Amino acid sequence: MAKTRRGRRNVKKNNQQDDDRGTIERADMDNERFTAYYRAQNIIPDDQWEIFMESLRRPLPTTFRITGSREIAHTLGNTIKETYVPLLNNVIFEDEVIPPPAQILWYPEGLAWQFNVSKKVLRRSPEFKKFHSFLVHETEVGNISRQEAVSMLPPIFLGVQPHHKVIDMCAAPGSKTAQLLEALHANDTATSTSIPPGLLIANDSDARRSHLLIHQSARLPSPAFMVTNLDASIYPVLRSGTTDKHRSVKKTPRQLLFDRILCDVPCSGDGTLRKNIGIWKRWQPMDGNGLHGLQVRILQRAMRMLEPDGRIVYSTCSLNPVENEAVIAAALNSNPEFELVDVSSQLPELIRRPGITTWTPTVHRSIDTSYTSWNTFIETIPEEKRAESKMFETHWPPSNSDSLNLERCMRVYPHIQDTGGFFVAVLERKSNHEPSTSTHAPKRGVEEADVTAPETKKPKLEIPISPHQLDEVPGANMSPAESAATAEIDTIMDEGEPTAELSQARSTAHTGKLKVSDPSFKEMPYTFVAPDDPALATCIQQLNLSSDFPSSNVLVRNPEGEAVRSFYLTNDLVKSVILNNDYTRMRLMTSGTKVITKQEAGRGMDAHFRILGEGLPVILPYVNSEAIMTADFPVLKILLQTYYPLCASFPEPFKSAIEARSAGSHIARFPASQSSDTTLSRELVFPLWKSKISVALMIDKKAKSALILRLFGEDITIPAREQGTRKRLEAIDATAPDQPNDPEVGENGRDEDADEDDIDTE
Ligand SMILES: C[S@@+](CC[C@H](N)C(=O)[O-])C[C@H]1O[C@@H](n2cnc3c(N)ncnc32)[C@H](O)[C@@H]1O
């Protein structure tokens, strides 16, 4: 584990703590109920209690992961190791030695880092300022993702591979979704994105947070990605064309089961006290009691959606056994074919504590943990009032808790490796157990609208939901329309031929005349463009795409399937899911990735299609090689320095090459090279736009700034000339397009939400 500086933020003599969170009274970081409750749970040995509590009062170190393809990630990792760590070694600020960033030892391939300095140091120390600027730029372009160390754990234990069908049940704002996407794209190279055969559905019941999720995931464009906006505890059965072991989609649709499911469920969040200090004041144990039911139902639903040889990871950022071991125990007892997986040999550098087998829920807000079983508690309540009780049997340890292997769960405590608090459990079907998950949905009338009902005759545990709990749980309520749609989807799930309704959904997906089953869902549908659509044919011809371009997997975002503005690309599996399910029932927010857009090119020019910067890695493998120009570093420098350099301003041979090209979208490849200015350590490929007399690099401003900083260490843009050139061009070259300042803020409102995950948390 990285050594981080402790003690520097010791509580001041006047009982105040100054840190990035403002001046905080020591008394603000205490809560009698918290202490009484967790003391009663015996999760922390007596001799460590004070250290544990003190660690909760200290701010968290800043932690981040290097993302992107393996090649880019290792290049960036080396930059940190070889450039920034030496620069930051021995920085002295206000007479204190500030430690440099350190790798998080348990994170695979050394690609996660942490450092512990205040904002004051980041702003005023020239060395840290430089490092901070590097982090901000790389974060903006998606090469670095700021994420709490413990939150990186669940996707690691899920072990996603490119062919897996994955669902992230409670995904927003999406930091773990990003990790899952990266795993799905493990075969990407630095310049091209693979089209994985698998699938990732990221779901969240909160529509606003789902938009945030879309925004975050736009950094990792993937044809294998979908976002839905549903209550995970009653996630509907989806259909897809079945897949063989190589994941090629066959025709007969059947229930889509998942190989990997992440249940990072809503929780009371007391493991995040170090960063969310407001929790100190409002913490009370009934929150955990109230969430327990929803947590169990989400996990039970996941169990029914899993492929026979699949894996589920359940996680919370809570220390409360009622939200953790109690949920696991309840789910295991309702699905005895599942077991906890022993992952103790994975990530040996991660110091964790085993899950516990005994705990004592409180039956009262002011902490009463005296009841050792539900029976002893419920007997104290008059019979006519028992139905109103908010305490369930599953809040207590079950009688078989010793035989469930709960010690295989992982508890991560803040005082051990200077992290947040966290809980992770890994579940699989027992190897000697025949999977009982059938592809049949419960029949209407038998278990109507109860999508969590087991499909076999296994004992089932009912977790009632009180209206009070529903109010407390964000997104737990579902509109009648949603419930009806969900029940209907399950009801029409039959083996064999699809129902008339599904057939209609599938056939109309092409024509755009989809029946809207949930009128409350207002997003536009994704509709496949007919592969022989004339506009698509023009686009393929203009962009010089090869015959193996998957033109039958191109979507547009309108009900008619008209190739009006932007094209999205999906893989076969996503296509199959879209064609076999009503998009309003799925509440489908996004699918595939936007790759091409129509450029209205100005006076005297026909509209042209152009490849989007973020779409280029996906499209590149399909671009005929003669369409790709090769250029050298001096050309790149001019393109980076100037917004609209004139074609005539480039050195030969690029000058003649670009002048000979027609106006429109082009691609330039810049091989790795060394020059007097800098080293281009790996090949870069960018889209260009050629107007009548000028040419522009079509990458967004942030990506451009990050690249400039990486290559030159400082901003080399020429502002005065840039302005002059822009004005001059506007006057003489009406064909110059707008440069992409933002990666396609679009039709689907992708970028409306503010990015909350910036490295600078000011
Ligand atoms: C702990 S957060 C998830 C964090 C996320 N996995 C990440 O790493 O960024 C829990 C999420 O569950 C969502 N949620 C709450 N109730 C839900 C439900 N019934 N179904 C699906 N999502 C739900 C919340 O909106 C919230 O975004």
The ligand as an SDF file (V2000), in Angstrom:
LIG
                    3D

 27 29  0  0  0  0  0  0  0  0999 V2000
  -24.0360    3.4490   -4.8140 C   0  0  0  0  0  0  0  0  0  0  0  0
  -24.7860    4.2990   -6.1120 S   0  0  0  0  0  0  0  0  0  0  0  0
  -24.0240    3.5330   -7.4940 C   0  0  0  0  0  0  0  0  0  0  0  0
  -22.6390    4.0380   -7.7980 C   0  0  0  0  0  0  0  0  0  0  0  0
  -22.1290    3.5490   -9.1130 C   0  0  0  0  0  0  0  0  0  0  0  0
  -22.1360    2.1000   -9.1800 N   0  0  0  0  0  0  0  0  0  0  0  0
  -20.7330    4.0660   -9.4080 C   0  0  0  0  0  0  0  0  0  0  0  0
  -19.7800    3.3540   -9.2160 O   0  0  0  0  0  0  0  0  0  0  0  0
  -20.6240    5.1970   -9.8900 O   0  0  0  0  0  0  0  0  0  0  0  0
  -26.3670    3.6080   -6.1520 C   0  0  0  0  0  0  0  0  0  0  0  0
  -27.1940    4.0100   -7.3480 C   0  0  0  0  0  0  0  0  0  0  0  0
  -28.3750    3.2330   -7.2950 O   0  0  0  0  0  0  0  0  0  0  0  0
  -29.4190    3.9890   -7.8660 C   0  0  0  0  0  0  0  0  0  0  0  0
  -30.6610    3.3440   -7.4170 N   0  0  0  0  0  0  0  0  0  0  0  0
  -31.3900    3.5410   -6.2970 C   0  0  0  0  0  0  0  0  0  0  0  0
  -32.4260    2.7020   -6.2630 N   0  0  0  0  0  0  0  0  0  0  0  0
  -32.3540    1.9600   -7.3950 C   0  0  0  0  0  0  0  0  0  0  0  0
  -33.1550    0.9390   -7.9570 C   0  0  0  0  0  0  0  0  0  0  0  0
  -34.2360    0.4970   -7.3360 N   0  0  0  0  0  0  0  0  0  0  0  0
  -32.8080    0.4450   -9.1450 N   0  0  0  0  0  0  0  0  0  0  0  0
  -31.7120    0.8950   -9.8040 C   0  0  0  0  0  0  0  0  0  0  0  0
  -30.9270    1.8530   -9.3290 N   0  0  0  0  0  0  0  0  0  0  0  0
  -31.2390    2.3620   -8.1330 C   0  0  0  0  0  0  0  0  0  0  0  0
  -29.1840    5.3840   -7.3740 C   0  0  0  0  0  0  0  0  0  0  0  0
  -29.8000    6.3230   -8.2410 O   0  0  0  0  0  0  0  0  0  0  0  0
  -27.6500    5.4520   -7.3890 C   0  0  0  0  0  0  0  0  0  0  0  0
  -27.2270    6.0480   -8.5740 O   0  0  0  0  0  0  0  0  0  0  0  0
  1  2  1  0
  2  3  1  0
  2 10  1  0
  3  4  1  0
  4  5  1  0
  5  6  1  0
  5  7  1  0
  7  8  2  0
  7  9  1  0
 10 11  1  0
 11 12  1  0
 11 26  1  0
 12 13  1  0
 13 14  1  0
 13 24  1  0
 14 15  1  0
 14 23  1  0
 15 16  2  0
 16 17  1  0
 17 18  1  0
 17 23  2  0
 18 19  1  0
 18 20  2  0
 20 21  1  0
 21 22  2  0
 22 23  1  0
 24 25  1  0
 24 26  1  0
 26 27  1  0
M  CHG  2   2   1   9  -1
M  END
$$$$
